[in-house]
Amino acid sequence: MPKIEKIEISAGLYWITIEDAKLKILCGCPEDSVKHMMKRGLTMTKEEAGVAFETGPNAILLSDISIQNGKFANLAEFPVLQMLYRQGMILPNHPNNNGSKPILIGTAEQVDTQMEYIYRGNYGLVSEEEIIETGTSPEQAHEMMRLKLKFAFGAIRNSDELLDKRVVGSTPVEIQNGVSIHRLQMNVYEFHYENEAVQVNLNLPPNTTYSPTYRLHFHNIEREYFGIIHSGEGNGWDIHRPCMSSILMFQGKIYLIDAGPNLLNNLTVLGISVNEVEGIFHTHGHDDHFAGMTTLVQADHRIKYYTTALVRHSVFKKLSALMSVDEKQLYDYFEIHDLASDTWNDLAGLEVYPMFSPHPVENSIFIFRSFGEKGYRSYAHFADIVGMDTLKGMIEDDPAKPGITPAFFDDVQSQYLQRVDIKKIDAGGGLIHGEAEDFREDESQQIMLSHTEMDLTESQKMIGSGAPFGMVDVLIPGEKNYYRQYAFTYLQSYFPDVPRHRLEMLLNNPIVTFNPERILIRSGEEHQEIYLMLTGSVEQIQTQLKMYNILSAGSLIGEMSGLIGMPSIETYRALNFVQAMKLPVSMYIEFVKKAGVYEEIEELQSRREFLQASHIFGGGLSYLAQNRIANVMEEISYSPGDIISGQFHSAILLVIKGSIELHTDEKHIETLTTGGCIGEEEVLFNTPSHFHIKATEDTDVYQIPGNLLLDIPIVRWRLLEIFEKRLQAAT
């Protein structure tokens, strides 16, 4: 029987067990890795000395790179919490608390990054000075710190007090009890024990991503004036449902309330592309409300970020630690809108009331309202609240000790019990979550219980309702056709110089719905319609060129093949429910002729197709963003042996044909061919490249100004991923 057991849990996630050495290692820790272990039965409940607790790993091997295929590769917060609390490794007098600590294994950079990120995940802001920097008064900061210390059992503890670490370099390192690990190359590791060896490869293949533990059904959701889509009712341990979240619709626009794990997957089955998201209201920075931030930075526009300054500072310090970038750089990915706490903020008709809510990290709960035919209608989203019995137990009259005042307790209780039309509450229980029983006398019209992995008890069912994924509560119905509004906005952006009456000719066409997995246009077939996507996502597939993209709302499907009367070379397939305006080819040709834009469309289409075939500018960018890039690309040619280093001038070079070699003094790093790009260091950090770069044959490239690309978050994100991979390859 082998002494080292290896199990592939899911893409990029492995389980190594060496029983003789009392070592169980989770290899890789992307979002929801704990749920994957639970689903595979790798954690279970056992009882010892009358105490029930979970089994699980006691070590984590980190990915060498923090981002893989657009998602965070290292999110150790919940695996560490599972070890410390659900396994009991940190709990006083617990049978599983034997003095050993969870072990983080990996490169120095990734281990240090995770230690800081876990520190911020535990505590958020860690001093009165940091709280005061958010605009909070010294008196309030003192009271907030008293509360934080009460949650923290009296002290802010550095991560190295909770965790051990093993930094792996170029030579083997012992983990414990004779087990060693050796880094063979980027993300490829080998474990050794006695005479056995096992390898794990944490690299994700292209077009592969970390997957959820659950499968959701597609939903076709109408856009409303003011409504709520229930997009998650579970918590960080629920293997069957997404984490607690909601999606707010207002005047046909989409706003997220929190960004939990698997956000892109959850939006996709709801028929929403990330480019349709107008903004996010963020409660706090724990991973079950935070891990989807990578999805938000994969939009082609800066998504509006709404929260209080207190929460924003807390979240961005954690995100800065996780990404190993300066906190100021993160503000380039979002359009920041700080909300005043404990007052109504008017956001162009949507009124928002944020309230501070007790939690180990800075946390705001929200009430949203809007005025309609029947007066104000309101929705409250109370994520990660605290039970009243727990909060009452924190009352401490001595202002020098951790705790709260009786007045603070009364304020929190009265805020929680405000009457609204629909109130979604955290009913997870325990030391840091809410209790349904506290809302038994709440006079709100409807209470919804959320943030739990447990089935509701009979008593809880008498207090609040559930909300299956995709259920919609309409507070103020929309009488306006928002799909036609979207169509006008897209067409006007594509043809800004075309008179309104000519656009109306196109707008006077039917809107059709495509079911998920339905083919809109098939490769090799002529088609009589062009489709303007209004909502949803469409797969663009060209097998001969091995091209696969996901097109978002605003894309024109079949435009060029329709204009030239040739069969499409791509197949277009609905990824979810898609709303599209059906434009007859004959009408579109007439429109283009009268507008005099055929040559412009043809040139843009050629360049856009090239962009779509590249990794960095492919799926995720709207036609409008691709057009902006295509309009400013300049072609440059190089001869064999030409030195390209130092010639970027804050621009990206995208290879059209030929090849470019990157190397250091010691090693070859990469050979770039068609679709490859260089220049990420100068564009992102305004620093010269670390590499020697030269053309190895006749090579043509497109030069694209960096200042334009920095305004497109998804391109920034992909450049950062390229930078990380090249840096790791050089070490």
Secondary structure as GFF3:
##gff-version 3
##sequence-region A 1 731
A	DSSP	beta_strand	5	10	.	.	.	ID=ss1
A	DSSP	beta_strand	13	18	.	.	.	ID=ss2
A	DSSP	three_ten_helix	19	21	.	.	.	ID=ss3
A	DSSP	beta_strand	23	27	.	.	.	ID=ss4
A	DSSP	alpha_helix	33	39	.	.	.	ID=ss5
A	DSSP	beta_strand	45	48	.	.	.	ID=ss6
A	DSSP	beta_strand	51	54	.	.	.	ID=ss7
A	DSSP	beta_strand	59	61	.	.	.	ID=ss8
A	DSSP	beta_strand	67	68	.	.	.	ID=ss9
A	DSSP	beta_strand	71	72	.	.	.	ID=ss10
A	DSSP	alpha_helix	77	81	.	.	.	ID=ss11
A	DSSP	pi_helix	82	86	.	.	.	ID=ss12
A	DSSP	beta_strand	103	106	.	.	.	ID=ss13
A	DSSP	alpha_helix	108	123	.	.	.	ID=ss14
A	DSSP	alpha_helix	128	132	.	.	.	ID=ss15
A	DSSP	alpha_helix	138	151	.	.	.	ID=ss16
A	DSSP	three_ten_helix	159	161	.	.	.	ID=ss17
A	DSSP	beta_strand	164	167	.	.	.	ID=ss18
A	DSSP	beta_strand	173	176	.	.	.	ID=ss19
A	DSSP	beta_strand	179	185	.	.	.	ID=ss20
A	DSSP	beta_strand	188	193	.	.	.	ID=ss21
A	DSSP	beta_strand	196	201	.	.	.	ID=ss22
A	DSSP	beta_strand	226	232	.	.	.	ID=ss23
A	DSSP	beta_strand	245	250	.	.	.	ID=ss24
A	DSSP	beta_strand	253	257	.	.	.	ID=ss25
A	DSSP	alpha_helix	263	269	.	.	.	ID=ss26
A	DSSP	three_ten_helix	274	276	.	.	.	ID=ss27
A	DSSP	beta_strand	277	281	.	.	.	ID=ss28
A	DSSP	alpha_helix	287	290	.	.	.	ID=ss29
A	DSSP	alpha_helix	293	296	.	.	.	ID=ss30
A	DSSP	beta_strand	303	308	.	.	.	ID=ss31
A	DSSP	alpha_helix	309	323	.	.	.	ID=ss32
A	DSSP	alpha_helix	327	330	.	.	.	ID=ss33
A	DSSP	beta_strand	334	339	.	.	.	ID=ss34
A	DSSP	beta_strand	345	347	.	.	.	ID=ss35
A	DSSP	beta_strand	350	356	.	.	.	ID=ss36
A	DSSP	beta_strand	364	372	.	.	.	ID=ss37
A	DSSP	beta_strand	375	382	.	.	.	ID=ss38
A	DSSP	alpha_helix	388	392	.	.	.	ID=ss39
A	DSSP	alpha_helix	406	416	.	.	.	ID=ss40
A	DSSP	beta_strand	422	426	.	.	.	ID=ss41
A	DSSP	three_ten_helix	436	439	.	.	.	ID=ss42
A	DSSP	beta_strand	446	450	.	.	.	ID=ss43
A	DSSP	alpha_helix	458	461	.	.	.	ID=ss44
A	DSSP	beta_strand	472	476	.	.	.	ID=ss45
A	DSSP	alpha_helix	482	494	.	.	.	ID=ss46
A	DSSP	alpha_helix	500	507	.	.	.	ID=ss47
A	DSSP	beta_strand	511	514	.	.	.	ID=ss48
A	DSSP	beta_strand	519	521	.	.	.	ID=ss49
A	DSSP	beta_strand	529	535	.	.	.	ID=ss50
A	DSSP	beta_strand	538	542	.	.	.	ID=ss51
A	DSSP	beta_strand	547	551	.	.	.	ID=ss52
A	DSSP	beta_strand	556	557	.	.	.	ID=ss53
A	DSSP	alpha_helix	559	564	.	.	.	ID=ss54
A	DSSP	beta_strand	571	574	.	.	.	ID=ss55
A	DSSP	beta_strand	578	584	.	.	.	ID=ss56
A	DSSP	alpha_helix	585	595	.	.	.	ID=ss57
A	DSSP	alpha_helix	598	612	.	.	.	ID=ss58
A	DSSP	alpha_helix	623	632	.	.	.	ID=ss59
A	DSSP	beta_strand	634	638	.	.	.	ID=ss60
A	DSSP	beta_strand	651	657	.	.	.	ID=ss61
A	DSSP	beta_strand	660	663	.	.	.	ID=ss62
A	DSSP	beta_strand	668	672	.	.	.	ID=ss63
A	DSSP	beta_strand	677	678	.	.	.	ID=ss64
A	DSSP	alpha_helix	680	685	.	.	.	ID=ss65
A	DSSP	beta_strand	692	695	.	.	.	ID=ss66
A	DSSP	beta_strand	699	705	.	.	.	ID=ss67
A	DSSP	alpha_helix	706	709	.	.	.	ID=ss68
A	DSSP	alpha_helix	713	730	.	.	.	ID=ss69
###
